[in-house]
Amino acid sequence: MRVPRWLAATCAGVVLAGAGVYWIMRSPEELTVVSWGDAYGRAQTLALFHPYTDKTHVDIKVANYGGGLKEISSQVAAGEVEWDVVDLELEDAAAACRQGLLERLEGIELPPGVNGRGARADFVPGAIGPCWVGSVVYSQVIGVDDSRFAGEKPRRAADFFNIARFPGRRGLKDSPKFNLELALLADGVQPWRVYPTLESQAGVERAFAKLDTIKSNVVWWRRAAEPAEMLSRGDAAMSTALNARIFSIDVQPKIRTIWDGQLYQLDVFAIPKGDPNKKRALDFIRFATGPRPLAEEARYLPYGPARFSSIPLVQPNPETQADMRPHLPTTPSNFARALAVDPDWWAKHGAPLETRWAAWRNERPASAGDGLAH
């Protein structure tokens, strides 16, 4: 276990008595936070965990999380909850909330924005839910190889679907999720109208019709690392990708991010149902989702703070001195036409759309066009 940073400052409870030295053996208060490790976990440690320990003298015990709900479900069912705070993808948090696996957080008092704005207005849409509070935003964006276009460069989601004007192969994830939303955004549907449009059969057909316009040019991907690899090798002129993956190769001038029509998701903090340390867990969530800790976390990773007032506070990366704000999903200029991916909507409508997607994937394109153009 990591020795708490505050322990040395308090002299570990030394008491001098005559010629002897006596030590008061007192265990510090502890909080178990479960997160993802690697670079993400390191950023959280530097921006959230250590500062919280410094402020409260509560030691953060970090456990690695592999995703899914199996472990949370087992702890809750057994009545032996060992995890105090879990960093969940919003999709899993929403599912766990529906299943009664998380504490309800309605009415949680969160710190206001640094500009005085109330907390709920300061968070991006979807960040505060019945069982969770958002921390960071990551998104699907469009990565473009500018070296493939001698003159005008693609700038909008609509350009991704314009093969005549911007020829070349397109990388797409093999899934209806993200692609149906992107197709409607590119077809002129406003973000707030995308899911209502997909509620109708006509809206679904409209999205597939838009995807038909590039189908013969598509290179499919499944692993998150593949789009960056395809763009680097020249296998695609443009590809949808996670924004952090494009950031990793953005040092190459030819690879650029198109933020128009980004589809964003959140990582959120939640508390397993029945946690005996709920009071301390709530205190940690209030601290860790404050504007300044979230701004500090964004210095290390291209994940957007879930609070708008955090953005002006984001300083350059302390190791590379790179300006991080242009690479964050929630920077205002990047967030203008962003759409929050709705996990509840996909839980309700996903199955028939997966069936429709599989049938569409196996259909021969109406016209092959210039599908092999590079």
Residue, then its C-alpha position, 0 to 999 in steps of 0.5 A: m500500500r502506498v504510504p500516505r503523503w500526509l503521514a510524514a507531515t504529522c510525524a506519524g503520531v510520535v509522543l515523547a515521554g521522558a527518555g523514551v519514544y512511543w508511537i501511536m499506531r493509528s490506521p488512517e481513514e481509507l477510501t477504495v477507488v476503482s479505476w482503469g490504471d495506465a495513463y488514465g490512472r496516473a492522471q487521476t492519481l496526480a490530479l485527484f487522489h493525491p490532492y484529496t489525501d493532502k486535503t483530508h488525510v484520507d488514504i486512497k487505495v486504488a484497485n484496478y477495474g476491468g470493466g463490466l458489472k460482474e464484480i459490483s453485482s457480486q459484492v452487492a448481492a453478498g452484502e459485502v461491498e468493498w469498493d467505495v467509488v467506481d469509475l464507470e463508463l456511462e453505459d455501464a453506470a446506466a445499466a447498473c443503476r437500472q439494476g439497483l446496483l448503485e446508490r442513488l445520488e439525487g440531491i447530491e450537492l456539488p461545488p459551483g463552477v468557478n464562474g459562479r454558475g450552479a453545478r448542474a448548469d456547469f456540467v455537460p449534458g448527461a454528466i449528472g444522472p440518478c446514480w452518477v456524476g461525470s468526470v471526463v468526456y471522450s468522443q468519437v471524432i473524424g481523423v483526416d489525412d490532410s496529405r490526401f487532399a491537395g486543395e480544399k480540406p475536409r472540415r465537417a461531418a458532411d465532408f466525410f460522406n462526400i466522396a466526389r469532393f473528397p475521394g478516398r476510403r473511409g474507416l468506420k467501426d462495424s456497429p450501428k451505434f455511432n454510425l447511425e448518429l453520425a450519418l444523421l448529423a452529416d445529413g443536416v439533423q441537429p444534435w438534439r433531434v438525432y434520437p427522436t429522428l431514429e425513433s421512426q422507421a423513416g429516420v432509420e432508413r434515412a441514416f442507412a441511406k446516408l451510409d449507402t453513399i460511402k458503403s463501397n468505400v468503407v474499410w471496417w474497424r473493430r479495435a480502437a487502435e485500428p483507425a490510427e494505424m489505417l491513417s498512418r499507413g495510408d489505408a484510409a483518407m478519413s476514419t472515425a476514431l476515438n479522439a485520444r487515438i487521433f491525439s496520439i498521432d496528431v504530432q504528425p502534421k498530416i493527421r488532423t481531427i474534425w470535431d464537427g459532429q463528435l459523439y461524446q461519452l463519459d466516464v463517471f463516478a458511482i457508489p456501489k449499493g450498500d457501501p458502508n463508507k458512503k459518506r466519505a465516498l460522496d465527499f470524494i466525488r464532490f472533490a474529484t468533480g470540482p472544476r479545478p481537479l478536473a482541469e488538472e486531470a486534463r493536463y495529462l490526457p486529451y479527455g475533456p473535463a465534464r465541467f465547462s468552467s474547467i476549460p479556462l483553467v487547463q494549463p499546458n501538459p507539465e511534461t511536454q508543455a503542449d497546449m491541451r485545450p485544442h485537443l479536448p472534446t469539451t473545449p467550446s469550439n470543439f463542442a459546438r455540434a457535439l452529441a451525447v451518446d444515449p446509453d438508455w436509448w441504445a438499451k431500448h432500441g439496440a437489438p433490432l438495429e443490430t439485426r438491421w445493421a447485419a442485414w445492411r452489411n451483407e447487402r451489395p452496394a447499389s453502385a461500386g463507384d470509385g471505391l478503391a480510390h486513394 
